[in-house]
Amino acid sequence: MNSDVAIGDLSGREGLAGAMGWRIGAAAALVVFMAVLGAVSASAEAESAPGEIVRFSVIGELPREPFAADEFRQVGVTDDAVAQITRGVVPSRSLTLAAPKADPNNPYQIVATWNDNTGKALSMRWGSPSWGWLKVSNKHNLTTAAARTTTKHPESRVVESPSAIRYRTPVHRVECAVGRIGCRIVETRTVRVIANPIRLTDGKAKGVITAYCEGVTWCPNWVKNAVNA
């Protein structure tokens, strides 16, 4: 008798738990839906009204006079980012490389490889406090992506020796007026990259020795946060 009651009671509890679980699941789904809807609404609200100003930074040469947003494509800004600028949204960065997870005991470990504006193979290696990623990041507050974009869109490229190529290019803070053909430069820093193209035993270039903002040791954050870096 007691056994029958215990079994019936257990079944009832399981049914109640199932119902409660369904309700909790439905409520969780509703919360997720509302969060997504809120994010979409927030994204729409983030678009600026005509005449308002969108501010961001870009690596590479740009016209000195007011220019249209299409000019950003010339320095590697993606079509999606240009479309965001046109809508009055601060463009998202699409080229950013994550901080490397490298063996600190192997300074020659490769972080990234790419070709410069002439097709010369380059790389970023883990390095040490005197060269490579550790120096670029920890001493000068720049990133692999910023160094890469500088070498792909340099204002000047000079072969100083077989083991050193010097790249220089401006990084601009710009303002764009929404709904108008009117982007303009408001501040500029020049980034310099020194890279060694000589290949090592792994077949890759020794790569970036240093990258920094001329005139200062620590680059402002807006330089490394450029939309094409």
C-alpha positions as a printed Julia matrix, in Angstrom:
229×3 Matrix{Float64}:
  0.0    0.0     0.0
  2.66   2.37    1.06
  4.69   1.24   -1.92
  1.84   2.06   -4.33
  1.47   5.48   -2.77
  5.19   6.13   -3.07
  5.2    5.18   -6.76
  2.14   7.32   -7.52
  3.63  10.2    -5.63
  6.89   9.86   -7.56
  5.04   9.84  -10.89
  3.17  12.94   -9.92
  6.37  14.68   -8.99
  7.97  13.69  -12.3
  4.97  15.05  -14.19
  5.13  18.29  -12.22
  8.88  18.55  -12.78
  8.38  17.97  -16.5
  5.77  20.7   -16.69
  7.91  23.07  -14.7
 10.91  22.23  -16.91
  8.86  23.0   -20.05
  7.76  26.33  -18.57
 11.31  27.22  -17.54
 12.58  26.27  -21.01
  9.88  28.36  -22.67
 10.68  31.29  -20.4
 14.4   30.98  -21.18
 13.66  30.92  -24.91
 11.53  34.07  -24.49
 14.37  35.79  -22.63
 16.81  34.89  -25.43
 14.37  36.15  -28.06
 13.86  39.43  -26.23
 17.65  39.84  -25.83
 18.17  39.31  -29.57
 15.34  41.72  -30.35
 16.89  44.26  -27.99
 20.3   43.86  -29.62
 18.78  44.43  -33.05
 16.95  47.5   -31.78
 20.1   48.81  -30.14
 21.99  48.31  -33.4
 19.36  50.28  -35.28
 19.43  53.02  -32.65
 23.22  53.19  -32.98
 22.85  54.59  -36.48
 23.39  58.33  -36.5
 21.0   60.89  -37.93
 21.97  62.84  -41.08
 24.59  65.47  -40.28
 25.87  63.72  -37.15
 29.54  62.74  -36.91
 31.07  59.26  -36.88
 34.65  59.05  -35.55
 37.22  56.27  -36.02
 40.81  55.71  -37.22
 42.34  54.28  -40.41
 45.86  53.2   -41.43
 47.06  54.42  -44.82
 47.15  57.47  -47.08
 43.91  59.4   -47.48
 43.02  62.62  -49.3
 43.79  65.79  -47.38
 40.62  67.48  -48.57
 37.13  66.27  -47.56
 36.45  62.95  -49.28
 33.75  60.31  -49.75
 33.65  57.12  -47.67
 34.49  55.06  -50.77
 38.1   56.27  -50.44
 38.56  53.98  -47.44
 38.49  50.96  -49.74
 41.87  52.06  -51.13
 43.52  51.24  -47.79
 41.84  47.89  -47.2
 38.68  48.92  -45.36
 36.05  46.3   -46.2
 32.85  46.95  -48.12
 30.84  46.1   -45.0
 32.75  48.68  -42.95
 32.27  51.34  -45.65
 28.55  50.57  -45.62
 28.5   51.0   -41.84
 30.22  54.38  -42.15
 27.66  55.47  -44.74
 24.84  54.5   -42.35
 26.44  56.41  -39.51
 27.7   53.4   -37.56
 31.24  53.21  -36.22
 32.71  50.44  -38.41
 33.7   47.11  -36.94
 37.25  45.88  -37.27
 37.61  42.86  -39.54
 41.34  42.17  -39.7
 42.25  42.0   -36.04
 44.49  39.09  -35.09
 44.18  37.57  -31.64
 47.09  37.85  -29.25
 49.37  34.88  -29.93
 49.63  31.89  -27.65
 53.27  31.11  -28.12
 56.0   29.26  -26.3
 57.9   32.01  -24.43
 61.01  29.84  -24.66
 60.91  29.87  -28.47
 61.43  33.43  -29.77
 61.33  32.23  -33.38
 57.85  30.79  -33.17
 55.66  32.2   -35.95
 52.71  34.4   -34.94
 51.54  35.33  -38.45
 52.76  35.49  -42.05
 51.72  37.72  -44.97
 53.06  39.52  -48.06
 53.78  43.25  -48.17
 52.58  45.64  -50.9
 55.21  44.32  -53.35
 54.6   40.64  -52.6
 57.63  40.25  -50.31
 57.01  37.56  -47.7
 57.04  38.81  -44.11
 56.18  37.4   -40.72
 55.7   38.25  -37.08
 57.55  36.04  -34.62
 57.18  35.8   -30.86
 60.56  37.5   -30.46
 61.91  39.07  -27.28
 61.91  42.49  -25.56
 64.25  43.67  -28.34
 62.38  42.41  -31.44
 59.22  40.75  -32.73
 55.76  40.61  -31.19
 56.92  41.04  -27.61
 58.59  44.35  -28.44
 55.84  45.6   -30.77
 53.11  44.85  -28.24
 54.71  45.41  -24.85
 56.93  48.38  -25.62
 55.04  50.22  -28.37
 51.37  49.26  -27.86
 50.87  48.02  -31.42
 49.54  44.76  -32.83
 50.45  42.25  -35.5
 47.46  43.49  -37.54
 48.64  47.12  -37.33
 52.15  46.15  -38.49
 50.72  44.04  -41.29
 48.42  46.79  -42.58
 51.3   49.29  -42.46
 53.4   47.05  -44.72
 50.49  46.44  -47.09
 49.6   50.14  -47.46
 52.85  52.08  -46.88
 53.36  55.69  -47.77
 57.0   54.77  -48.34
 58.98  51.54  -48.54
 62.78  51.72  -48.42
 65.2   48.79  -48.6
 67.88  49.97  -46.2
 69.95  46.77  -46.39
 69.45  43.1   -47.27
 68.21  42.55  -43.73
 66.09  45.67  -43.25
 63.09  47.12  -45.06
 61.6   50.32  -43.62
 57.91  51.06  -44.04
 56.23  54.32  -43.05
 52.57  55.16  -43.29
 50.15  57.57  -41.63
 47.37  56.53  -39.29
 44.5   59.02  -39.26
 41.7   59.82  -36.9
 38.83  60.78  -39.13
 35.34  62.22  -38.85
 32.56  61.5   -41.33
 29.3   63.46  -41.49
 26.38  61.11  -41.98
 24.47  61.6   -45.23
 27.08  63.9   -46.72
 30.2   63.5   -48.88
 32.37  64.78  -46.09
 34.97  62.68  -44.3
 37.99  64.57  -43.03
 41.24  63.93  -41.16
 41.45  65.43  -37.66
 44.71  63.91  -36.34
 47.61  61.89  -37.77
 50.4   59.71  -36.42
 53.05  58.0   -38.52
 53.77  54.32  -37.92
 57.17  52.92  -38.83
 57.86  49.2   -39.29
 61.3   47.65  -39.7
 61.27  44.11  -41.09
 63.97  41.6   -41.92
 62.99  39.62  -45.07
 65.84  37.11  -44.84
 64.5   33.58  -44.55
 65.51  31.44  -41.59
 65.86  27.67  -41.41
 62.07  27.23  -41.24
 61.75  28.88  -44.66
 59.99  31.99  -43.31
 61.3   35.53  -43.08
 62.71  36.59  -39.74
 60.08  39.29  -40.11
 59.1   42.32  -38.09
 61.86  43.62  -35.85
 59.91  46.59  -34.54
 56.85  48.74  -35.19
 56.17  52.03  -33.44
 54.67  55.5   -33.68
 57.27  58.07  -34.63
 57.92  60.6   -31.91
 56.56  58.56  -29.0
 57.4   55.24  -27.35
 53.81  54.19  -26.57
 51.34  54.5   -29.44
 47.88  55.86  -28.6
 45.19  53.19  -28.49
 43.35  54.73  -31.44
 46.31  53.82  -33.68
 46.15  50.07  -33.01
 42.34  50.21  -33.03
 42.19  51.44  -36.63
 39.29  49.81  -38.51
 41.66  48.24  -41.06
 44.13  46.93  -38.43
